[in-house]
């Protein structure tokens, strides 16, 4: 976590997927930097621990795979907090499979959360922020959104879409005082790694062995911690990044370089 405080003082941030992992780290780091928070996850039960840690945050349960719930989320956020200065589209779903084994249902589930919800909330935020003449949108992609990977073509496709959309929206909104950027983390030490069993199976090894092997591919020799990604989100949400839009920031311990 950054040692500088107050970088988001007076700002209101809506953060999706805030119950765990990177989203939870962003929420806690934003709170430490003075932001007023609107946090969402699929159920209120999943937000119980967040409620204890961040009692001043407004918590809203929403299944972002449902367009109606996503729209209601944004409406409730505006009703209760009146404005949104920063939108962090962090919620995401992972599903790995060999290409020929992906089903269209699996693809649709990935698209609904990773693409449709990001598109919809970004649209709503752009309309709101343009009226105010300022705003920051931070979309969570992945190194999978910039490079190829085996056994996760559908997932990579959704993350490539996030990067492409972010650049296009940045171009259309720059003259209105908005900044739209994407973060592309590599391997982060969260429970999402438990979903990588398809990769372990393909390699004929256990999940623990896969994790050990994955670390050897990272020049820094370790997984990232969620707080490191959160610090980038703070920078992109603060006035320090006012001159940056349409960019993708990769943080991967050197695993991917661009």
N, C-alpha and C positions, 0 to 999 in steps of 0.2 A: 504494500500500500504506500502511496506517495506520502512523503513527510510534509509537503505543503498543504495547508488547510484553507478552507474557505473558497476554493476555486469554483464551486458551483453554488455559492451563496445566492439566495433569491431566485434560483431556478427550480422549475417543476419538471420532473422527469417521469415518463411512463416507461416501465421496464417489463417486458414480457418474459415468461419462463424464469420467474424470479425466485422460485422455491428452492433451488439447489444449484450446485455447480457454478458455472460462469455467471449465470443470472443472479444468483444469491450473492456472489462476490461483488458484482457490479452494484447491487443494491446497497450493500454494506459500505462500500467505498464511496458511493455517491452520498450516502447519509453523512459519512465522516467529512465530506467536502461541503456540507451545508445544503444539499439539495432537498427539496420537498418531494416525497416519493409517492407514486401510484404504482403498485405492484400487482402483477397478475400471474396466475397459474391455473391449471385446469380445474382444481377443486380447492375449497377453503381448507380442507383437512391438510392438503399438501403445503399450505401456507401457515400452518399453526406455529412452527418453529420460527418463521420469519416474523410473525406477529409479536412473539416474545422478544426477539432481538431488536426489532424496529417498531416500537409501539406507536410512533407518530405517523407511520406510513398508512396510506389508504390502500386496503386490500380488496381486490375484485376477482372473483372466480369467473373464468371464461374458457370455454373449449374453442380454441382458435381455428379448429377444423370446421367450425360452424360459422358461416359468414354473418348470420344474424347475431350470434353471441359476440363476434368480433366488433361489429358495429355498435352493439349495446355497450361494450366495454369502453369504447372511445367516448360515447355519449355520456356515460356515467362519470368518466374521468373529467370531462369538461364541466359537467354539472356541479361536481363537488369541489374541483380545484380551479375552475374558470379558465385556465390556460395550460398549455403544455409547451414548454420551451425545448425539451429534449425527448425524442422517442428512441428507445433502444429496442429494436426488433431482435430479441435474443432467443425466443422460443424456437425449438427445432426438434425434429424427429429423425432417428437413424434406422435404416434397414439395409443390411448388406445381403447380397446374394450373387452367385454367378449370373451373368447377364441373361442367359437363356432360361434361368429358373425364376426370375422376377415375374410376379403376376401383375396384371393391370390394377388389381385392388391395392397391392402394395405400393405401386407407383402413385396411385391416386391419394393414398394416405400420406405419403411423403409430400406430394405437391400441395395438398390442402394446408399443411402447417408451414412447410419450408418456403413455399412460393406464394400461394394465394393469400394467406394471412398477412405475410410481409407486404405484398402488393396493396392489399386493402387498407391496412393500417397506415402505410406510407401515403396513400392517396388521401385519406382522411386528415393526416397530419399536415400534408402540403397545403390543403385547402385552408386549414386553420392557421397555419404559420404564415402563409402569404398575406392574410388579412392583417397580421400583426407586424409584418415586415422583418421577421427574424425567426430562426429556429434551426435546430440541429437534429438530423436523423442518422442514427448509427445502426447499420444492419450487420448482424453476425453471420458471416459466411464461414469459410474454412479453407485450409490449404487444398481441400478437395474441390473448392470452387475455382481453383486456378491451375491445377495439375491433374493428371490422370491417376487412377488407382484401380487395381483389380478387384473384382467381386463387390463393387458398389457403384455401378454405372448410374443407377437411378438416383442414388443419393448425391453423387457428384453433379449430375445434371441439375438438381435443384439448387445446389450451392453455386454453380456457374450462373444460374439464372439470377440469383441475388446480386452477384457482382455486376452482371450486365445491366440489371434494372437500376442499381445504385448509380452507375455512371450516367445513364440516360436521364434519370430524375435530377441528378446534380446539374446537368447541362441545362435542363429546362427551368430550374429554379434559382440558379446562381444570381440572376439579376433582381430577384425578389428578397435577397438577404438570407437565403437558406443555404446550409451546408449539408451535403449527403455523402457519407463515407461508409466503407465496409471494413470489417476486421476479419482477417483470415488466420485463425489459430491453427497450430499443428496439434501434436499430441498433448492433451491437457489431462492432468490427474483428476478425473471425475468419474462418477459411476457409469458414464456413457460407455466406457471401455468394456463394460460387461456385455455390451451388445455386439462385440467383435468376435463372437464365437464362430461365425461363418468363416472368418479368416484363419482361426486356429484349426478348424476342421479341414480347410483346404490345404493347410501346411502339415497336417497330421501331428499336431502338437497340442498341449493344453493351453488354456487361456493365460495361465501364469508364465508359461514358456514363451508364448507370443509376446507378452508384455516385456519380458527380458530381451527378446530379440528386437523388439521395436526400439528400445532404448539405444541399442547399438547403432541404429541408423541416424541418431540425433548427435551432431557434433558436440553439443554441450553435455551429452551423456546423461540426460535426465528429462522427465516430463515437465512441462510447464505447470505452475500452480495457477488456479483460477484468478488469484489476485493480480498476477502479471497482466492478464488480459483486461482485467478491470481498470488497471491504471491507464491503459490505452484508451478505454472508453471514457475515462475522466478527461483526458487530454482532448478527445474529439468533442466532448460535451462542453468544454470550457472556451473562454474567449481566446485562449492561446492558439486555437485552431481556426480562427475566423477566416484566414486566407486559404484554407484547405477544403476542397470539395471535389467529389468524383474520384477519390483515391481509395485504394485497397491496401491496408497495412497488414503485412504478414508478420506473425510472431510464431516461430517454430523451433527455437533453439538452434537455428542454423540448418535444420533438416531440408528446408526449401529456401532458396535464395533467388531474388529477382531484382 
